[in-house]
Amino acid sequence: MATVPGSDNVYPLLGRPQDSLSFDTHAEYNITFPAYLGAQFDTSTTNFTYSIPAPQSLSKSTQPVELTLSFLSPITPTSTLRQSIPASYMTVHVKGSFDVNLYVDLNGQWVSGNRGSQIVWELAHQQLGKSDKGLKTWQIRRETELLLSEERDQAEWGTLHFTGPSVGVAPNTKHGPGLTDLRT
């Protein structure tokens, strides 16, 4: 989901992230769908591109921001090693002249198909050399893993690692745990 600072608009990108937002009638945001510019894909990469309009506070001649979510999977049909290590990398490419905030929601449903499972969240920081740049990694897993078991076609073992820059490249990178209000 994306937002533009100084704007009341929230732009859902993939899935239905807006379902986790409060439906309070006094909400200070408007759910607005971005223009979907299409998808491009090959054997290992899928790109979804959107256009987000400039906020009204900017000049009318300000062009929209083009935001591309790029997913890379190193899994290839010819490598049994790569097939045994499921992974996906998400990169965000933004082209434009105004700021955009990006929100990514992770919850326990990534590591268990059983909504009653206890989930363990751990946050690790890793410095990169002697610079102020580093990485933050959320590690998410079931408290009690069920080896080689599935619930609703979803593995009940393993750890999800979600890593992003902590400072430097993206100085405003923030993280925070919280409740997700998913309606079923």
C-alpha positions as a Markdown table, in Angstrom:
| # | Residue | x | y | z |
|---|---|---|---|---|
| 1 | Met | 0.0 | 0.0 | 0.0 |
| 2 | Ala | 1.3 | 3.5 | -0.8 |
| 3 | Thr | 0.6 | 7.0 | 0.5 |
| 4 | Val | 1.7 | 10.4 | -0.5 |
| 5 | Pro | 2.8 | 12.6 | 2.4 |
| 6 | Gly | 0.5 | 15.6 | 2.7 |
| 7 | Ser | -2.3 | 13.7 | 1.0 |
| 8 | Asp | -5.3 | 11.9 | 2.6 |
| 9 | Asn | -5.2 | 9.2 | 0.0 |
| 10 | Val | -4.1 | 5.6 | 0.6 |
| 11 | Tyr | -3.3 | 3.5 | -2.5 |
| 12 | Pro | -3.8 | -0.2 | -2.3 |
| 13 | Leu | -1.3 | -2.0 | -4.6 |
| 14 | Leu | -1.4 | -5.8 | -4.2 |
| 15 | Gly | -4.1 | -7.9 | -2.6 |
| 16 | Arg | -6.5 | -6.1 | -0.3 |
| 17 | Pro | -4.3 | -4.3 | 2.3 |
| 18 | Gln | -7.0 | -1.7 | 2.9 |
| 19 | Asp | -9.0 | -4.5 | 4.7 |
| 20 | Ser | -6.6 | -4.0 | 7.7 |
| 21 | Leu | -7.5 | -0.3 | 8.0 |
| 22 | Ser | -10.1 | 0.9 | 10.4 |
| 23 | Phe | -13.5 | 1.4 | 8.9 |
| 24 | Asp | -14.1 | 4.3 | 11.3 |
| 25 | Thr | -16.4 | 6.9 | 9.6 |
| 26 | His | -14.0 | 9.6 | 11.0 |
| 27 | Ala | -11.0 | 8.1 | 9.3 |
| 28 | Glu | -8.4 | 10.6 | 8.1 |
| 29 | Tyr | -7.8 | 8.9 | 4.8 |
| 30 | Asn | -9.5 | 8.0 | 1.5 |
| 31 | Ile | -8.9 | 4.7 | -0.2 |
| 32 | Thr | -8.0 | 5.6 | -3.8 |
| 33 | Phe | -7.0 | 3.0 | -6.3 |
| 34 | Pro | -3.9 | 3.9 | -8.4 |
| 35 | Ala | -3.8 | 3.5 | -12.1 |
| 36 | Tyr | -2.6 | 0.1 | -12.9 |
| 37 | Leu | -0.2 | 0.3 | -15.9 |
| 38 | Gly | 0.3 | -3.5 | -16.3 |
| 39 | Ala | 2.6 | -6.4 | -15.6 |
| 40 | Gln | 5.7 | -7.7 | -17.2 |
| 41 | Phe | 7.3 | -11.0 | -16.4 |
| 42 | Asp | 9.8 | -13.6 | -17.5 |
| 43 | Thr | 11.0 | -16.9 | -16.0 |
| 44 | Ser | 12.3 | -15.3 | -12.7 |
| 45 | Thr | 10.9 | -11.7 | -12.5 |
| 46 | Thr | 7.4 | -10.3 | -12.2 |
| 47 | Asn | 6.9 | -6.5 | -12.3 |
| 48 | Phe | 3.6 | -4.7 | -11.4 |
| 49 | Thr | 3.6 | -1.0 | -12.3 |
| 50 | Tyr | 1.2 | 1.7 | -11.0 |
| 51 | Ser | 0.7 | 5.4 | -11.5 |
| 52 | Ile | 0.1 | 7.6 | -8.4 |
| 53 | Pro | -1.1 | 11.1 | -9.0 |
| 54 | Ala | 0.6 | 14.1 | -7.5 |
| 55 | Pro | -1.0 | 15.7 | -4.4 |
| 56 | Gln | -3.1 | 18.8 | -5.0 |
| 57 | Ser | -0.6 | 20.8 | -3.0 |
| 58 | Leu | 1.9 | 20.5 | -5.8 |
| 59 | Ser | 1.8 | 22.3 | -9.2 |
| 60 | Lys | -0.8 | 21.1 | -11.6 |
| 61 | Ser | 2.0 | 20.3 | -14.1 |
| 62 | Thr | 3.7 | 17.8 | -11.6 |
| 63 | Gln | 3.7 | 14.4 | -13.3 |
| 64 | Pro | 2.4 | 11.3 | -11.5 |
| 65 | Val | 4.9 | 9.0 | -9.8 |
| 66 | Glu | 5.4 | 5.6 | -11.5 |
| 67 | Leu | 5.9 | 2.9 | -8.9 |
| 68 | Thr | 7.0 | -0.6 | -9.8 |
| 69 | Leu | 6.9 | -3.6 | -7.5 |
| 70 | Ser | 9.4 | -6.1 | -8.8 |
| 71 | Phe | 9.5 | -9.7 | -7.5 |
| 72 | Leu | 12.5 | -11.9 | -8.3 |
| 73 | Ser | 12.5 | -15.6 | -7.5 |
| 74 | Pro | 15.9 | -17.3 | -7.8 |
| 75 | Ile | 14.1 | -20.7 | -8.2 |
| 76 | Thr | 14.8 | -22.3 | -11.5 |
| 77 | Pro | 13.4 | -25.6 | -12.9 |
| 78 | Thr | 16.9 | -27.0 | -13.6 |
| 79 | Ser | 18.3 | -26.5 | -10.1 |
| 80 | Thr | 17.1 | -28.8 | -7.3 |
| 81 | Leu | 19.2 | -26.8 | -4.8 |
| 82 | Arg | 17.3 | -23.6 | -5.7 |
| 83 | Gln | 14.0 | -25.4 | -5.6 |
| 84 | Ser | 14.7 | -26.5 | -2.0 |
| 85 | Ile | 15.2 | -22.9 | -0.8 |
| 86 | Pro | 12.0 | -21.0 | -1.6 |
| 87 | Ala | 12.7 | -17.3 | -1.7 |
| 88 | Ser | 11.5 | -14.2 | -3.3 |
| 89 | Tyr | 13.0 | -10.7 | -3.4 |
| 90 | Met | 10.8 | -7.6 | -3.7 |
| 91 | Thr | 12.4 | -4.4 | -5.0 |
| 92 | Val | 10.5 | -1.1 | -5.3 |
| 93 | His | 11.3 | 1.2 | -8.2 |
| 94 | Val | 9.9 | 4.8 | -8.0 |
| 95 | Lys | 10.2 | 7.3 | -10.7 |
| 96 | Gly | 8.9 | 10.9 | -10.1 |
| 97 | Ser | 9.4 | 14.2 | -8.3 |
| 98 | Phe | 7.5 | 13.8 | -5.0 |
| 99 | Asp | 7.8 | 11.5 | -2.0 |
| 100 | Val | 5.8 | 8.3 | -1.7 |
| 101 | Asn | 5.5 | 6.1 | 1.5 |
| 102 | Leu | 5.3 | 2.4 | 1.0 |
| 103 | Tyr | 3.6 | 0.1 | 3.6 |
| 104 | Val | 4.2 | -3.7 | 3.6 |
| 105 | Asp | 2.1 | -5.8 | 6.0 |
| 106 | Leu | 3.3 | -9.2 | 7.3 |
| 107 | Asn | 1.3 | -11.3 | 9.7 |
| 108 | Gly | 1.3 | -14.8 | 11.0 |
| 109 | Gln | -0.6 | -16.1 | 8.0 |
| 110 | Trp | 2.7 | -16.1 | 6.2 |
| 111 | Val | 4.0 | -18.9 | 8.4 |
| 112 | Ser | 0.9 | -20.8 | 9.4 |
| 113 | Gly | -2.5 | -21.7 | 7.8 |
| 114 | Asn | -3.9 | -22.1 | 11.4 |
| 115 | Arg | -5.0 | -18.7 | 12.7 |
| 116 | Gly | -4.8 | -20.1 | 16.3 |
| 117 | Ser | -1.1 | -20.7 | 16.0 |
| 118 | Gln | 1.2 | -18.8 | 18.4 |
| 119 | Ile | 3.7 | -16.8 | 16.2 |
| 120 | Val | 7.2 | -15.7 | 17.3 |
| 121 | Trp | 8.5 | -12.4 | 16.0 |
| 122 | Glu | 12.2 | -11.5 | 16.3 |
| 123 | Leu | 13.9 | -8.3 | 15.1 |
| 124 | Ala | 17.6 | -8.4 | 14.2 |
| 125 | His | 19.9 | -5.5 | 13.2 |
| 126 | Gln | 23.0 | -6.0 | 11.1 |
| 127 | Gln | 25.6 | -3.2 | 10.4 |
| 128 | Leu | 27.3 | -3.2 | 7.1 |
| 129 | Gly | 30.9 | -2.6 | 7.7 |
| 130 | Lys | 31.9 | 0.6 | 9.5 |
| 131 | Ser | 29.2 | 2.8 | 7.9 |
| 132 | Asp | 25.9 | 3.8 | 9.4 |
| 133 | Lys | 24.2 | 1.6 | 6.8 |
| 134 | Gly | 22.7 | -1.6 | 7.9 |
| 135 | Leu | 19.8 | -4.0 | 7.6 |
| 136 | Lys | 16.8 | -4.8 | 9.8 |
| 137 | Thr | 15.4 | -8.3 | 9.5 |
| 138 | Trp | 12.1 | -9.5 | 11.0 |
| 139 | Gln | 12.2 | -13.3 | 11.5 |
| 140 | Ile | 8.7 | -14.8 | 11.8 |
| 141 | Arg | 7.9 | -18.4 | 12.7 |
| 142 | Arg | 5.4 | -20.6 | 14.5 |
| 143 | Glu | 6.3 | -21.1 | 18.2 |
| 144 | Thr | 5.8 | -24.8 | 17.8 |
| 145 | Glu | 6.7 | -25.9 | 14.3 |
| 146 | Leu | 5.0 | -29.0 | 12.8 |
| 147 | Leu | 7.7 | -30.5 | 10.7 |
| 148 | Leu | 6.7 | -31.6 | 7.2 |
| 149 | Ser | 3.0 | -30.8 | 8.0 |
| 150 | Glu | 0.5 | -28.5 | 6.3 |
| 151 | Glu | -2.6 | -26.6 | 7.3 |
| 152 | Arg | -4.8 | -25.5 | 4.4 |
| 153 | Asp | -2.0 | -26.3 | 1.9 |
| 154 | Gln | 0.5 | -24.1 | 3.8 |
| 155 | Ala | 3.7 | -25.4 | 5.4 |
| 156 | Glu | 3.6 | -25.3 | 9.2 |
| 157 | Trp | 7.4 | -25.1 | 9.6 |
| 158 | Gly | 10.2 | -22.7 | 8.6 |
| 159 | Thr | 11.0 | -19.1 | 9.2 |
| 160 | Leu | 10.0 | -16.1 | 7.1 |
| 161 | His | 12.8 | -13.5 | 6.9 |
| 162 | Phe | 11.8 | -10.0 | 5.8 |
| 163 | Thr | 14.8 | -7.7 | 5.4 |
| 164 | Gly | 15.2 | -4.1 | 4.5 |
| 165 | Pro | 17.6 | -1.1 | 4.9 |
| 166 | Ser | 17.7 | 0.3 | 8.4 |
| 167 | Val | 19.4 | 3.7 | 7.7 |
| 168 | Gly | 21.5 | 5.4 | 5.0 |
| 169 | Val | 19.8 | 4.3 | 1.8 |
| 170 | Ala | 16.4 | 4.9 | 3.2 |
| 171 | Pro | 16.8 | 7.1 | 6.3 |
| 172 | Asn | 13.0 | 7.2 | 6.9 |
| 173 | Thr | 12.7 | 3.4 | 7.0 |
| 174 | Lys | 10.4 | 2.5 | 9.9 |
| 175 | His | 9.1 | -0.7 | 11.3 |
| 176 | Gly | 6.6 | -1.6 | 14.0 |
| 177 | Pro | 4.6 | -4.5 | 15.2 |
| 178 | Gly | 0.9 | -4.3 | 15.7 |
| 179 | Leu | -2.4 | -6.0 | 15.3 |
| 180 | Thr | -3.8 | -6.6 | 11.8 |
| 181 | Asp | -7.5 | -6.3 | 11.6 |
| 182 | Leu | -8.3 | -8.9 | 9.0 |
| 183 | Arg | -11.9 | -9.6 | 8.4 |
| 184 | Thr | -12.9 | -13.1 | 7.3 |
